[in-house]
Amino acid sequence: MPRSLPNRPLLIERLITATRLKSYETVFGTHDDLELVGAYLWNSAVAATFLPVLSAAEITLRNAVDAALRPALGEFWWRATTLHFRSFKIDGPVPGDVKGLRDNFAAATKLVKRDRKDRYGRADYAPSHHDIIAKTNFSTWEYILSSEFAGDNLIWPKHLGKVFAGPWPFPKARKTLTHARLLVSNLRCFRNRLSHHEPLWKTSGVHSARSAMAHLHEKIDAAEYLLQLIHPASLALLRKNGILPALRRTCREEELKRYQHASVEHRIGCLRDLQLAVTESLSNNRTVDGRVSEAAFRIHP
């Protein structure tokens, strides 16, 4: 049973650390160690269910940009001699977004070569287009949406409709480009918190479980907006396969309480009770805890 675990001093003070858990205690108003550790484990569950959504957003954007630019600019469309930018001047400074993009592709190329050498002992391998694209990081696809690449004879807005084939939030391409970049920046920073095992709910203005859930749902909305903007099928894929419903379900106060062992348990005495519990789970996208005599069980939508 969870109450028999050595929460103190082993788990809380040594393995998780009391300092790390202090914000959970303050924001979620935990009453005991069981609830405190439960809130921490709930955040881990949130991270686990967010990861496939954030990965889908990054990969879908990456592939959409590449599919739009590769036929027009060639296999290595990101090269400095091919990908032009608005403020270019001979011997002039290179804007931050352009430099960031170039640095990312250079780093991805080096990473491919290093991997090939480590795995196969090949020091002369020439990375392919697909090798390099696969090694880029998320910020690459934020940089490419810079206004530096927007203008006459530049990639935007000429190819913007190919990247973002879903309904645009604005009729003007420049505003849609700016909106898309803000979505990507928002999600990338959030993904970085996940990668560094930070509390995903933590931000300015979050002082309670309710505001924590609202913040998380704002991030879900941002991911859905980006996927919809790229192509409605991208969003439908995650919805119809239960990935987005599972994420929204996890980011609810009642799911937090379940991890804290403070949720309501449904006593099942007959088939009708079981039917009602299943209906409640499916209708409300809820995880329902049930019990028949001494046997506990859980119903997931």
C-alpha positions as CSV (number, residue, x, y, z in Angstrom):
1,M,0.0,0.0,0.0
2,P,1.2,3.6,-0.7
3,R,1.0,4.5,3.0
4,S,3.6,1.9,3.8
5,L,6.3,3.5,1.7
6,P,9.2,5.3,3.3
7,N,8.2,8.8,2.2
8,R,10.5,10.4,4.9
9,P,13.4,10.6,5.0
10,L,14.2,8.4,2.0
11,L,11.8,9.4,-0.8
12,I,11.0,13.1,0.0
13,E,14.3,14.3,1.6
14,R,16.8,12.2,-0.4
15,L,15.5,10.8,-3.6
16,I,13.1,13.5,-4.7
17,T,14.3,16.3,-2.3
18,A,12.1,18.4,-0.1
19,T,13.2,21.6,-1.9
20,R,11.8,20.3,-5.2
21,L,8.5,19.4,-3.6
22,K,8.0,22.7,-1.8
23,S,6.2,24.3,-4.7
24,Y,3.8,21.3,-4.9
25,E,3.0,21.7,-1.3
26,T,2.3,25.4,-1.7
27,V,0.3,25.3,-4.9
28,F,-1.7,22.1,-4.3
29,G,-2.3,22.6,-0.6
30,T,-1.3,19.0,0.3
31,H,-2.2,17.8,3.7
32,D,0.2,14.9,4.2
33,D,3.1,13.2,2.5
34,L,0.9,10.8,0.6
35,E,-0.8,13.8,-1.2
36,L,2.6,15.5,-1.7
37,V,4.2,12.5,-3.4
38,G,1.0,11.9,-5.3
39,A,1.1,15.4,-6.8
40,Y,4.7,14.8,-7.8
41,L,3.8,11.5,-9.5
42,W,0.8,13.2,-11.2
43,N,3.2,15.7,-12.8
44,S,5.2,12.8,-14.1
45,A,2.1,11.4,-15.6
46,V,1.3,14.7,-17.2
47,A,4.8,14.8,-18.8
48,A,4.4,11.3,-20.1
49,T,1.0,12.1,-21.8
50,F,2.3,15.5,-23.1
51,L,5.4,14.0,-24.8
52,P,3.7,12.3,-27.8
53,V,1.6,15.5,-28.5
54,L,4.7,17.8,-28.4
55,S,6.7,15.3,-30.5
56,A,3.9,15.2,-33.0
57,A,3.8,19.0,-33.2
58,E,7.6,19.2,-33.8
59,I,7.8,16.3,-36.3
60,T,4.7,17.4,-38.2
61,L,6.0,21.0,-38.5
62,R,9.5,19.8,-39.5
63,N,8.2,17.5,-42.2
64,A,5.7,20.1,-43.5
65,V,8.4,22.8,-43.9
66,D,10.8,20.3,-45.5
67,A,8.2,19.0,-47.9
68,A,7.4,22.6,-49.0
69,L,11.0,23.9,-49.4
70,R,12.8,20.8,-50.8
71,P,11.2,20.7,-54.2
72,A,11.6,24.5,-54.6
73,L,15.2,24.9,-53.3
74,G,16.8,21.5,-53.5
75,E,18.0,18.7,-51.2
76,F,20.0,21.0,-49.0
77,W,17.7,24.0,-49.1
78,W,19.1,25.5,-45.8
79,R,22.5,26.3,-47.2
80,A,23.5,29.9,-47.0
81,T,23.9,30.2,-50.8
82,T,20.3,29.0,-51.2
83,L,18.2,30.2,-48.3
84,H,18.2,34.0,-48.7
85,F,17.0,36.5,-46.0
86,R,15.6,40.0,-46.1
87,S,18.2,42.1,-44.5
88,F,21.2,40.6,-46.3
89,K,24.1,42.9,-47.1
90,I,27.5,41.9,-48.4
91,D,29.9,41.6,-45.4
92,G,26.9,42.7,-43.2
93,P,25.8,41.1,-39.9
94,V,23.8,37.9,-40.0
95,P,20.5,38.3,-38.0
96,G,20.1,36.0,-34.9
97,D,17.4,33.8,-36.4
98,V,19.4,33.2,-39.6
99,K,22.5,32.4,-37.6
100,G,20.6,30.2,-35.3
101,L,19.2,28.2,-38.2
102,R,22.6,27.8,-39.8
103,D,24.2,26.8,-36.6
104,N,21.5,24.2,-36.0
105,F,21.9,22.6,-39.4
106,A,25.7,22.6,-38.9
107,A,25.3,20.9,-35.6
108,A,22.9,18.4,-37.0
109,T,25.4,17.6,-39.8
110,K,28.2,17.1,-37.3
111,L,26.0,14.9,-35.2
112,V,25.2,12.6,-38.1
113,K,28.9,12.2,-38.9
114,R,29.8,11.5,-35.3
115,D,27.1,8.9,-35.0
116,R,28.2,7.1,-38.2
117,K,31.8,7.1,-36.9
118,D,30.8,5.8,-33.5
119,R,28.5,3.1,-34.8
120,Y,30.3,2.0,-38.0
121,G,33.8,3.4,-37.8
122,R,33.2,5.6,-40.9
123,A,34.9,8.9,-40.8
124,D,34.2,9.8,-44.5
125,Y,30.4,9.5,-44.4
126,A,28.5,12.3,-46.3
127,P,25.3,12.9,-44.5
128,S,22.1,12.8,-46.6
129,H,19.3,15.2,-46.6
130,H,17.1,12.9,-44.5
131,D,20.0,12.2,-42.0
132,I,20.4,15.9,-41.3
133,I,16.7,16.8,-41.1
134,A,16.2,14.0,-38.6
135,K,18.9,15.4,-36.3
136,T,17.7,19.0,-36.1
137,N,16.3,20.3,-32.9
138,F,12.9,22.0,-32.3
139,S,14.4,25.6,-32.4
140,T,15.3,25.0,-36.0
141,W,11.7,25.1,-37.0
142,E,11.1,28.2,-34.9
143,Y,14.0,30.0,-36.6
144,I,12.7,29.1,-40.1
145,L,9.4,31.0,-39.4
146,S,11.4,34.3,-38.9
147,S,10.2,37.4,-40.7
148,E,13.8,37.5,-42.0
149,F,12.7,34.9,-44.6
150,A,9.5,36.8,-45.6
151,G,9.4,39.1,-48.6
152,D,9.7,39.2,-52.4
153,N,11.7,36.2,-53.8
154,L,12.0,34.7,-50.3
155,I,10.4,31.5,-48.9
156,W,7.5,33.3,-47.2
157,P,4.8,33.9,-48.0
158,K,5.4,32.0,-51.3
159,H,5.4,28.6,-49.6
160,L,3.4,29.4,-46.5
161,G,0.2,27.8,-47.7
162,K,2.1,24.5,-48.4
163,V,3.4,24.4,-44.8
164,F,0.1,25.5,-43.2
165,A,-2.6,23.9,-45.2
166,G,-5.2,24.2,-42.5
167,P,-7.5,27.1,-41.8
168,W,-5.5,30.3,-41.2
169,P,-6.3,32.5,-38.2
170,F,-5.7,35.6,-40.2
171,P,-6.2,36.4,-43.9
172,K,-2.8,38.0,-44.2
173,A,0.2,35.7,-44.6
174,R,2.5,37.8,-42.4
175,K,0.1,37.8,-39.4
176,T,-0.3,34.0,-39.9
177,L,3.5,33.5,-40.0
178,T,3.9,35.5,-36.8
179,H,1.1,33.6,-35.1
180,A,2.6,30.3,-36.1
181,R,6.0,31.3,-34.8
182,L,4.5,32.3,-31.4
183,L,2.8,28.9,-31.2
184,V,6.1,27.1,-31.9
185,S,8.0,29.2,-29.5
186,N,5.4,28.6,-26.8
187,L,5.5,24.8,-27.3
188,R,9.3,24.6,-27.6
189,C,9.8,26.4,-24.3
190,F,7.3,24.2,-22.7
191,R,8.9,21.1,-24.2
192,N,12.2,22.2,-22.7
193,R,10.6,22.2,-19.2
194,L,9.5,18.7,-19.8
195,S,13.0,17.6,-21.0
196,H,14.5,19.0,-17.9
197,H,12.0,17.3,-15.6
198,E,10.5,20.6,-14.4
199,P,7.0,21.0,-13.0
200,L,5.0,21.5,-16.1
201,W,2.2,23.4,-14.4
202,K,4.6,26.0,-12.9
203,T,4.5,29.5,-14.2
204,S,3.7,33.0,-13.0
205,G,0.1,33.3,-11.9
206,V,-0.4,29.7,-10.9
207,H,-1.3,29.6,-7.2
208,S,-3.8,26.7,-7.0
209,A,-4.7,23.4,-8.6
210,R,-7.3,25.1,-10.7
211,S,-5.0,27.6,-12.2
212,A,-2.4,24.9,-12.7
213,M,-4.9,22.9,-14.8
214,A,-5.9,26.0,-16.7
215,H,-2.2,26.6,-17.6
216,L,-1.8,23.0,-18.8
217,H,-4.9,23.2,-21.0
218,E,-3.6,26.4,-22.6
219,K,-0.6,24.4,-23.7
220,I,-2.8,21.6,-25.0
221,D,-4.8,24.3,-27.0
222,A,-1.6,25.7,-28.4
223,A,-0.5,22.2,-29.7
224,E,-4.0,21.6,-31.2
225,Y,-3.9,25.0,-32.9
226,L,-0.5,24.3,-34.5
227,L,-1.5,20.8,-35.6
228,Q,-4.7,22.1,-37.1
229,L,-2.9,24.9,-38.8
230,I,-0.5,22.5,-40.5
231,H,-3.2,20.1,-41.5
232,P,-6.5,19.1,-39.8
233,A,-5.6,15.4,-40.4
234,S,-2.6,15.9,-38.0
235,L,-5.0,16.9,-35.2
236,A,-7.5,14.2,-36.1
237,L,-4.9,11.5,-35.9
238,L,-4.1,12.3,-32.2
239,R,-7.8,12.8,-31.3
240,K,-9.1,9.6,-32.9
241,N,-6.3,7.5,-31.4
242,G,-7.1,8.7,-27.9
243,I,-3.8,10.6,-27.4
244,L,-5.3,14.1,-26.9
245,P,-8.3,12.9,-24.9
246,A,-5.9,11.0,-22.5
247,L,-3.8,14.2,-22.1
248,R,-6.8,16.4,-21.3
249,R,-8.0,13.7,-18.9
250,T,-4.7,13.7,-17.1
251,C,-4.7,17.5,-16.8
252,R,-7.7,17.6,-14.5
253,E,-8.1,18.1,-10.8
254,E,-9.8,14.7,-10.3
255,E,-6.9,13.0,-11.9
256,L,-4.5,14.7,-9.5
257,K,-6.7,13.5,-6.6
258,R,-6.5,10.0,-7.9
259,Y,-2.7,10.1,-7.7
260,Q,-3.1,11.5,-4.2
261,H,-5.3,8.6,-3.3
262,A,-8.1,11.0,-2.5
263,S,-10.5,10.2,-5.3
264,V,-14.0,8.8,-4.9
265,E,-14.3,5.1,-5.2
266,H,-17.3,3.5,-6.8
267,R,-18.7,0.5,-5.0
268,I,-20.0,-2.1,-7.5
269,G,-22.7,-4.3,-6.1
270,C,-24.4,-5.4,-9.3
271,L,-24.1,-5.3,-13.1
272,R,-26.2,-2.0,-13.2
273,D,-23.6,-0.3,-10.9
274,L,-20.8,-1.4,-13.3
275,Q,-22.8,-0.2,-16.3
276,L,-23.2,3.3,-14.7
277,A,-19.5,3.5,-13.9
278,V,-18.5,2.6,-17.5
279,T,-21.0,5.2,-18.8
280,E,-19.6,7.9,-16.5
281,S,-16.1,7.1,-17.7
282,L,-16.9,7.2,-21.4
283,S,-19.3,10.2,-21.2
284,N,-17.0,12.4,-19.2
285,N,-13.5,11.3,-20.3
286,R,-12.8,10.2,-16.7
287,T,-10.9,7.5,-15.1
288,V,-13.2,5.8,-12.6
289,D,-11.9,3.8,-9.6
290,G,-14.2,0.9,-8.6
291,R,-14.3,-1.8,-6.1
292,V,-16.1,-5.2,-5.9
293,S,-15.8,-6.6,-2.4
294,E,-12.1,-6.5,-1.7
295,A,-11.0,-6.3,-5.3
296,A,-10.1,-2.8,-6.7
297,F,-10.2,-2.0,-10.4
298,R,-10.0,1.0,-12.7
299,I,-12.0,2.0,-15.8
300,H,-10.3,4.1,-18.5
301,P,-12.2,5.6,-21.3
